[in-house]
């Protein structure tokens, strides 16, 4: 896993990602808790999550074309600057009447992420190659997510009450600006031949997904899984605040997810090069569903924290295996566009899940909505077992 860090440019990219992800996780609890505190509405909190993914639905195709035609370094730097400005605008939301500003800021921040993500995914195999260093790089990024969950989420939940929402926002702004500087320090690399082709840019990515059985199955599995995951994520903060005791316990649950990611990253790094994709993905999805069922069946941190760790471990495997498998089967010249198709599909699924989960919870109960999402995750596991 550490072999990827021998590449200087990857070290800079990894450091940039680590800093920005940590800053983002400081707000993972704070933003929905802020919205829920202002409105008392599960739907309003879920809408905050939906707002973060709506730009990917609208701009995902364009982002993929940009990632394959433009200098990916400059694109990532511009995206970081956009995200910093967007997050800074959260400082203008100071009372319930300003709630719309939160959604606008989240939309703008997400637009920057939509541009950044396919560019970063397409640039990683260019920097480290497509051998074992690539799976190591992806596992290391998953480990970064785990550390961010472990440190950022509980820290953000605790600091929300101690220093306030505005200080957390400023910390996230600084993280994006530092990320932009680090990306700018990486070496400029020539674009692959064909990356600037006109006309059928988006269609080429879709055509590849249709022609490759593994890639198309990964798109379906990822989208279904993330729809269920979004439903559960939208329910987690209100569930934690009402059942587990407030933003502090919610932060600890996020920390439990981070511990799971820390454990899952090195394990997945070994398994992804030794076990077939289908069985590995199916097993990880089933374990994730079981973890969520245990979490939303909990009534205290005693049972919620182990469940969160299980979710983090299995979720890490799902993300690393899906991303690595897709990067390995996709030609570099269309990797940005294929990544954008994947991001768009994920975004559509996430928006749908973020809206459907809270809506079902208000019609029935939070636990019922959570168990439905778990069943959907198991269905994704069955598809993974039979089609990858």
PyMOL commands that set and color helices and strands:
alter all, ss='L'
color gray80, all
select helices_A, chain A and resi 2-6+8-39+42-69+72-92+96-128+132-162+165-184+201-211+213-244+247-271+277-296+301-329+332-363+366-387
alter helices_A, ss='H'
color red, helices_A
deselect
rebuild
show_as cartoon
